[in-house]
Amino acid sequence: MLQRNLCLMLIFMLMAAPLAPAQNVYMKDMPADTGAEPNPDTGPMWVTEDIWVRTTPDPGYQPYPFPEATPTWIPLPHQNPEYRDPKYAVPNYVYVRVRNHSNSVSSGTERLRLYWAKASTGLSWPTQWVDYLASNCGSSSKLYGAEVTKPRKNAATATAAERDAYRNAILTVGTNPAYVFFGGTSYWHKQEEVHKLGPANRHGTAAFLPWHRDFVNRYEVLLQEFDPRVKLLYWDWTTDPRSSTGGFNLDTATFMGNSGAGTGGVNIGPPFNPAAPPTLAPPSVTRDLGGSPFAPTPTTASDTTVLGQPDFPTLHPFIEGTPHNYSHVYIGGSGGDMSFIPTAAQDPFFFMLHANVDRLWAQWQRDPSSLSRLDKATTYSTETTNVNITTALAPWNGTGTAIQPWTVAGGYIVNKLPTDPSVVSPPIYDTAQLTIPVLQPNEAVVIQIPWFPPNPADFACFGGDQGHFCLLARIETSSTAPFGMTFPPSHLFSSATYSMSECKLVCVSWIARSLAVHFSRRRVCSSI
């Protein structure tokens, strides 16, 4: 595997200002950093202790706050990040430690965000850190910077550009011969094959939620191979898709196609099954929205009801039966594809429904009063020893019906249990943000974030600088600009120089003196 030799960097502050009191929640710039603003320590900037990477998850990881002076577990040291084909579904992990050196309890609503960027001279914020495409090493654009914690969104409230990108990615991985698996099946039709021929325990057992999480995570990775900026979109199943959140119509010829409502069943038509190519057909897809007497209207099972389930053994049968099964039949109707397991994943709407299943599980896990739901040892409660939780996820482990490329010949076999951190770690959604747990004074917490490092081959034209990149973590206390910061993000890199052979950085930082938070930026400079 290609690897990176790592040196830690941070952004120190060049400000002529008096020291402010230590802030509530912060990440250290260097060992002597106590949260005072601006940081009086002007020592070397590559010795931060609060961000590191592991190629495999730390087996001792615990998501709970602990007394900083007497930690309940000792994190393993940093490892050089390792690029792997994301289709293996085996990420690296970034660990970020957050501390509270103040005399007051933190709110528990602070949001942690993580970004990466290809290291270069004059990195600017936010341009080169947020969905930054460049063609420095060839004619095709490659991703040179992105938010690792970018949330999946409600399709009805996403931007038109986000919906268009999602639709275009589906069409491309379903029709472009560049996106095929070993054996010649397109990425899109392979997902349909997996759901149709997958293991029996994918439905009706404790494996339902973890199996489908891995399934939709893998689907997102396939879409991102075409457009790395794409994130899954979900449908709020308490709404009619023709008038979803905010009255937005999802079932149009430019997004999800014909709903089939009132027709008794009709081909979904464009954009996925148009009369002329490109088309995902065969097979063609039929919908009959509300056409079944068993599911004529959207589910009445509210998010509040789902999130109110007390434990996993109660949650998974409830969410699978009502509202998941009901919503499948509501979309498919009496004879549509979504109403039947063997054909459900032929319909692009399937993945928006299942993104909503996963969103609700993620939001349930991120309940700040129930951190045990983030712990692989306790997240499944009394079903931790259930055979469906202790059995590796198929077909990706090479068992059951042989499906390429999860065979010896295909080379993509991965043995992963539902307790694997890549499954237990809840993806980030617009309603399930990555927040920092409540920290008592002098407590700390370590947050674990799955991450697929960029492919070093994308940066080959950089020569000896090919493998250098940066990670940046920040804390926000508001959901609107400037996100609780005294200065807007445009000030972050208003003056920056790099000497990557020495791995040094000088730039202007911004802080929030008026709020109980320290906006430290952590960077990892790495060499592949």
C-alpha positions in Angstrom: 0.0 0.0 0.0 1.1 3.6 -0.6 1.7 5.4 2.6 2.3 8.8 3.9 5.1 10.0 6.4 3.3 12.4 8.6 4.2 15.6 10.4 1.6 17.4 12.4 1.0 21.1 11.8 -1.3 23.7 13.2 -2.2 27.3 12.4 -0.8 29.7 15.0 -2.2 33.2 15.5 -0.5 36.4 14.4 -2.5 38.9 16.3 -1.5 41.9 18.4 -4.2 41.5 21.1 -4.3 40.9 24.9 -4.8 37.4 26.2 -8.4 36.4 26.7 -9.4 33.9 29.4 -9.2 30.2 28.5 -12.1 29.2 26.4 -14.7 26.5 27.0 -14.1 23.8 24.4 -10.9 23.8 22.4 -8.2 21.8 20.7 -4.5 22.3 21.5 -2.2 24.1 19.1 0.7 22.7 21.0 1.3 21.0 24.4 1.5 24.3 26.3 -1.8 25.6 24.9 -4.3 26.2 27.7 -7.0 27.8 25.5 -6.0 31.4 26.2 -6.6 33.7 23.2 -4.4 34.4 21.4 -2.1 31.5 22.2 1.0 33.0 23.8 3.1 29.9 22.9 4.9 30.6 19.6 6.8 27.3 19.6 6.9 24.8 16.8 3.6 24.2 15.1 4.0 20.5 14.2 3.6 19.1 17.7 -0.1 19.3 18.3 -1.4 16.5 20.3 -5.1 16.7 19.4 -5.4 15.3 15.9 -4.0 12.0 14.6 -4.7 9.3 12.1 -5.0 5.5 12.3 -5.1 3.2 9.3 -7.2 0.8 11.3 -9.6 1.8 14.2 -8.2 2.0 17.6 -9.5 -1.1 19.4 -9.6 0.7 22.7 -11.6 3.6 21.5 -14.3 5.0 23.8 -16.7 7.8 22.9 -17.2 9.0 26.5 -15.7 12.1 28.1 -13.0 11.4 30.7 -10.9 13.4 33.2 -8.1 14.9 31.2 -5.6 14.2 34.0 -6.6 10.5 34.4 -7.9 9.2 31.1 -9.9 6.0 31.1 -8.2 4.7 28.0 -4.9 5.5 26.2 -5.2 6.1 22.4 -2.7 4.3 20.2 -0.2 6.5 18.5 -0.5 8.1 15.1 -0.1 5.9 12.0 0.8 7.0 8.5 -2.5 7.2 6.5 -2.9 4.6 3.8 -4.8 4.9 0.6 -7.1 2.1 -0.3 -9.7 1.8 -3.1 -12.9 3.1 -1.3 -14.8 0.2 -2.9 -13.3 -2.0 -0.2 -15.3 0.0 2.3 -12.3 0.0 4.7 -11.6 3.6 5.8 -8.8 5.1 7.8 -9.8 7.0 10.9 -9.1 10.5 12.1 -9.1 11.2 15.9 -9.7 14.6 17.3 -9.4 15.4 21.0 -11.4 18.2 22.4 -10.8 19.6 25.9 -12.6 21.8 28.4 -10.2 23.9 30.6 -12.8 26.3 31.7 -14.8 26.5 35.0 -18.1 25.8 33.3 -19.8 22.9 31.6 -19.9 22.9 27.8 -23.2 23.0 26.1 -23.0 19.7 24.2 -24.2 21.4 21.0 -20.8 22.5 19.6 -20.3 21.0 16.2 -17.0 19.5 15.0 -16.1 19.8 11.3 -13.1 18.2 9.5 -11.6 19.1 6.1 -8.7 18.0 4.0 -6.8 19.8 1.2 -3.9 19.1 -1.0 -1.0 21.1 0.4 0.2 23.9 -1.8 1.5 27.4 -1.6 -1.2 29.9 -0.6 -4.0 27.7 0.4 -7.1 29.8 0.7 -10.2 29.4 2.8 -12.8 28.2 1.9 -12.0 27.8 -1.8 -9.4 25.1 -1.5 -11.0 23.2 1.4 -14.6 22.8 0.3 -15.4 20.7 -2.8 -12.4 22.1 -4.6 -11.8 20.6 -8.0 -8.7 21.2 -10.0 -7.0 19.7 -13.1 -3.4 20.3 -12.2 -2.3 16.8 -13.1 -4.3 16.3 -16.3 -7.3 17.3 -18.2 -9.9 15.7 -15.9 -10.8 17.5 -12.7 -9.8 15.8 -9.4 -10.8 16.7 -5.8 -8.1 18.7 -4.1 -10.0 19.6 -1.0 -13.3 18.6 0.7 -15.1 18.4 4.0 -14.8 15.0 5.6 -17.8 15.7 7.7 -20.0 17.0 4.9 -23.6 16.0 5.8 -26.1 14.1 3.7 -29.2 16.1 3.1 -33.0 16.0 2.6 -33.5 15.9 -1.1 -36.3 18.4 -0.9 -34.2 21.0 0.9 -30.9 20.4 -0.9 -29.8 22.9 -3.6 -30.8 22.4 -7.2 -27.1 21.9 -7.9 -26.9 19.1 -5.3 -29.9 17.3 -6.7 -28.6 17.6 -10.3 -25.2 16.2 -9.2 -26.9 13.3 -7.5 -29.1 12.5 -10.5 -26.1 12.8 -12.9 -24.0 10.5 -10.8 -26.7 7.8 -10.8 -27.0 8.0 -14.6 -23.3 8.0 -15.1 -22.5 4.9 -13.0 -25.5 3.1 -14.5 -24.7 3.9 -18.2 -21.0 4.8 -18.7 -18.8 1.7 -19.4 -16.0 3.3 -17.4 -18.0 2.5 -14.2 -18.2 -1.3 -14.2 -17.2 -4.0 -11.7 -15.1 -7.1 -12.5 -17.4 -9.2 -14.7 -18.8 -6.2 -16.6 -21.8 -5.2 -14.5 -22.3 -1.4 -14.0 -22.0 0.0 -10.6 -25.7 0.8 -10.6 -26.9 -2.6 -11.6 -24.4 -4.2 -9.2 -26.2 -2.6 -6.2 -29.5 -4.0 -7.5 -27.9 -7.4 -7.7 -26.5 -7.2 -4.2 -29.9 -6.3 -2.7 -31.7 -9.0 -4.7 -29.3 -11.8 -3.9 -27.9 -10.7 -0.5 -28.1 -12.8 2.7 -31.5 -13.7 4.2 -30.7 -11.9 7.4 -30.6 -8.5 5.7 -34.3 -8.3 6.5 -36.3 -9.2 9.5 -33.3 -9.5 11.9 -30.9 -7.4 14.0 -28.7 -7.1 10.9 -31.3 -5.0 9.0 -29.9 -1.6 10.1 -26.1 -2.4 9.9 -26.4 -4.3 6.7 -28.3 -1.6 4.9 -25.9 1.1 6.3 -22.9 -0.7 4.8 -24.9 -1.1 1.6 -25.8 2.6 1.2 -22.3 3.7 2.3 -20.9 1.6 -0.5 -23.4 3.0 -2.9 -22.3 6.6 -2.0 -18.7 5.6 -2.7 -19.6 4.4 -6.2 -21.4 7.7 -7.0 -18.4 9.6 -5.7 -16.0 7.8 -8.0 -17.7 9.8 -10.8 -18.3 13.0 -8.7 -16.5 13.1 -5.4 -18.6 16.0 -4.2 -21.8 14.0 -4.2 -23.5 13.0 -0.9 -26.5 10.8 -0.5 -29.9 12.5 -0.4 -32.8 11.2 1.5 -36.6 11.4 1.3 -38.6 12.3 4.4 -41.1 9.5 4.3 -43.7 11.4 6.3 -44.3 13.5 3.2 -45.8 12.9 -0.2 -42.8 13.0 -2.6 -44.9 15.2 -5.0 -45.1 17.8 -2.2 -42.2 16.9 0.1 -40.5 19.2 2.7 -41.4 22.8 1.8 -43.7 21.6 -0.9 -40.9 20.5 -3.2 -41.8 17.9 -5.9 -39.3 15.1 -6.0 -41.1 13.1 -8.7 -40.3 15.1 -11.8 -38.7 14.3 -15.2 -35.6 16.1 -14.0 -35.1 14.3 -10.7 -36.8 11.1 -9.6 -39.2 10.5 -12.5 -42.9 9.8 -12.6 -44.6 8.9 -9.4 -47.3 6.8 -11.1 -49.9 8.1 -8.8 -53.4 7.3 -10.0 -52.2 5.3 -13.0 -52.3 1.8 -11.5 -48.6 1.6 -12.3 -46.5 3.3 -15.0 -42.9 3.5 -16.1 -41.0 6.2 -14.3 -39.8 7.7 -17.6 -37.0 10.3 -17.6 -34.5 11.0 -16.3 -33.7 7.3 -15.6 -35.9 5.4 -18.0 -36.3 7.8 -21.0 -37.3 6.6 -24.4 -33.8 7.2 -25.8 -30.4 6.5 -24.2 -28.8 7.1 -21.7 -31.2 4.9 -19.6 -30.8 2.7 -16.6 -33.2 0.2 -18.4 -33.2 -2.7 -18.7 -34.9 -3.4 -16.5 -37.5 -0.7 -16.7 -38.9 0.6 -13.4 -42.6 1.0 -12.5 -44.2 3.0 -9.8 -47.7 3.3 -8.5 -47.5 5.9 -5.7 -50.3 5.3 -3.1 -51.9 2.6 -5.3 -51.9 -0.1 -2.6 -54.9 -0.1 -0.2 -52.3 -1.1 2.5 -50.3 2.1 2.1 -52.3 4.8 0.3 -50.7 7.8 2.1 -47.4 8.6 3.7 -46.5 6.9 7.0 -47.8 8.4 10.2 -44.8 7.2 12.1 -43.1 10.5 13.1 -39.4 11.0 13.5 -40.1 11.6 17.2 -41.7 8.2 17.5 -38.8 6.5 15.9 -36.2 8.4 17.9 -38.1 7.6 21.1 -37.4 3.9 20.9 -35.4 3.1 24.1 -32.9 0.6 22.8 -31.7 -1.2 19.7 -33.8 -4.4 20.2 -36.8 -2.1 20.1 -35.6 0.3 17.4 -34.8 -2.1 14.6 -38.0 -4.1 14.3 -40.0 -0.9 14.7 -38.2 1.1 12.0 -38.1 -1.9 9.6 -41.8 -2.7 9.9 -43.3 0.7 10.4 -42.4 2.9 8.6 -39.8 1.3 6.3 -41.9 -1.6 4.9 -45.0 0.7 4.7 -43.0 3.3 2.8 -41.8 0.8 0.2 -45.3 -0.2 -0.6 -46.5 3.5 -0.6 -43.9 4.3 -3.3 -44.4 1.0 -5.3 -48.1 0.6 -4.9 -49.8 -2.6 -5.9 -47.4 -3.7 -8.6 -44.4 -1.2 -8.6 -40.8 -2.4 -8.2 -40.4 -0.8 -4.8 -43.1 -3.1 -3.3 -41.0 -6.3 -3.8 -37.6 -7.1 -2.4 -36.1 -8.7 -5.6 -36.9 -5.5 -7.6 -36.9 -2.7 -5.0 -33.3 -1.5 -5.6 -34.0 -1.1 -9.4 -35.8 2.1 -8.5 -33.5 5.1 -7.7 -36.0 6.1 -5.1 -35.0 3.1 -3.1 -31.7 4.7 -2.0 -33.4 7.9 -0.8 -35.8 5.8 1.3 -32.9 3.8 2.8 -30.9 7.0 3.3 -33.8 8.1 5.5 -33.7 4.7 7.4 -30.0 5.3 8.1 -30.5 9.0 8.9 -33.0 8.1 11.7 -30.7 5.4 13.1 -27.8 7.9 13.0 -29.9 10.6 14.7 -30.9 8.0 17.3 -27.3 7.1 17.9 -26.2 10.7 18.3 -28.6 11.4 21.2 -26.2 13.3 23.5 -27.7 11.6 26.5 -27.0 8.1 25.2 -23.3 8.0 24.2 -23.4 4.2 24.6 -25.1 4.1 21.2 -21.8 5.2 19.7 -19.8 2.5 21.5 -19.4 -0.7 19.4 -19.5 -2.7 22.6 -22.9 -1.5 23.6 -24.7 0.1 20.6 -26.6 -3.1 19.9 -27.6 -3.5 23.6 -28.8 -7.0 24.5 -28.4 -8.1 20.8 -24.6 -7.7 20.8 -24.3 -11.5 21.0 -27.1 -12.1 18.5 -25.9 -14.3 15.7 -26.9 -11.7 13.1 -24.6 -9.2 14.8 -21.7 -11.6 15.3 -21.8 -12.8 11.6 -19.8 -11.0 9.0 -21.7 -8.9 6.4 -22.4 -10.8 3.2 -22.0 -10.9 0.3 -19.0 -8.6 0.9 -17.3 -11.3 3.0 -17.4 -13.7 0.0 -20.1 -16.0 1.4 -23.6 -16.9 0.1 -24.5 -16.4 -3.5 -21.3 -15.6 -5.4 -21.4 -11.9 -6.5 -18.5 -10.3 -8.2 -16.1 -8.7 -7.2 -16.6 -10.2 -3.7 -15.0 -13.5 -4.7 -11.4 -14.8 -4.7 -11.1 -13.9 -8.3 -12.7 -10.5 -7.9 -10.4 -9.7 -5.0 -12.7 -7.4 -2.9 -13.6 -9.8 -0.1 -13.7 -8.0 3.3 -14.7 -9.6 6.5 -16.6 -7.0 8.4 -19.0 -7.4 11.4 -21.9 -5.1 12.2 -19.7 -4.0 15.2 -17.0 -2.7 12.8 -16.4 1.0 13.6 -17.1 1.8 9.9 -20.7 0.5 10.5 -21.2 1.7 14.0 -20.0 5.2 13.3 -23.1 7.1 12.2 -22.8 9.0 9.0 -23.4 12.7 9.2 -26.8 14.1 8.2 -28.3 17.5 8.2 -30.4 16.3 11.2 -27.5 14.2 12.8 -24.5 16.5 12.9 -21.2 15.6 14.5 -21.4 17.3 17.9 -19.1 17.3 20.9 -20.5 15.7 24.0 -21.1 17.7 27.2 -17.7 18.2 28.9 -17.4 19.0 32.5 -14.5 21.3 33.6 -11.1 19.6 33.0 -12.7 16.8 30.9 -11.7 15.8 27.4 -13.2 13.5 24.7 -11.8 11.9 21.6 -14.0 11.8 18.5 -13.5 9.1 15.9 -14.2 10.0 12.2 -14.0 7.5 9.3 -12.0 8.9 6.4 -11.0 7.7 2.9 -7.7 9.5 2.2 -7.2 10.9 -1.3 -5.5 8.8 -4.0 -1.9 9.9 -4.3 -2.0 9.0 -8.0 -4.2 12.1 -8.5 -1.3 14.3 -7.5 1.5 12.6 -9.5 2.5 15.8 -11.2 3.6 17.3 -7.9 6.6 15.1 -7.9 8.2 14.9 -4.5 5.3 16.9 -3.1 2.8 14.4 -4.4 1.8 13.1 -1.0 1.5 16.3 1.1 -1.9 17.2 2.3 -3.5 18.9 5.2 -6.3 18.2 7.7 -8.2 21.0 9.3 -10.6 20.6 12.3 -12.7 23.4 13.7 -15.5 23.8 16.2 -18.7 25.8 15.5 -21.3 27.1 18.0 -23.8 28.4 15.4 -25.3 26.9 12.3 -25.2 30.2 10.4 -22.2 32.3 9.3 -19.9 33.2 10.9 -20.7 30.1 12.9 -20.0 31.7 16.3 -16.6 33.2 15.2 -15.5 36.7 15.9 -14.0 37.0 12.4 -15.5 35.4 9.2 -13.7 32.3 7.7 -12.2 34.5 4.9 -9.7 35.7 7.4 -8.4 32.2 8.1 -5.8 32.1 5.4 -5.4 35.7 4.5 -1.7 35.3 4.8 -0.1 31.9 4.3 3.2 30.5 3.1 4.3 26.9 2.8 7.7 25.2 2.7 6.5 21.6 2.4 9.9 20.1 2.4 10.2 21.4 6.0 6.4 21.1 6.6 6.0 24.7 7.9 3.0 26.9 7.8 2.4 30.6 8.7 -1.1 32.1 8.4 -3.6 34.2 10.1 -6.2 32.5 12.3 -9.5 33.7 13.7 -10.8 33.2 17.1 -14.1 33.8 19.0 -13.3 35.8 22.1 -16.9 36.7 22.7 -18.1 33.1 22.8 -17.1 30.2 25.0 -15.3 28.3 22.3 -11.7 28.2 20.9 -11.6 27.8 17.1 -8.3 26.0 16.8 -7.4 24.7 13.3 -5.5 21.4 13.2 -3.6 20.4 10.2 -1.9 17.2 9.2 0.9 17.5 6.7 1.6 14.1 5.2 3.9 12.6 2.7 2.8 9.5 0.7 
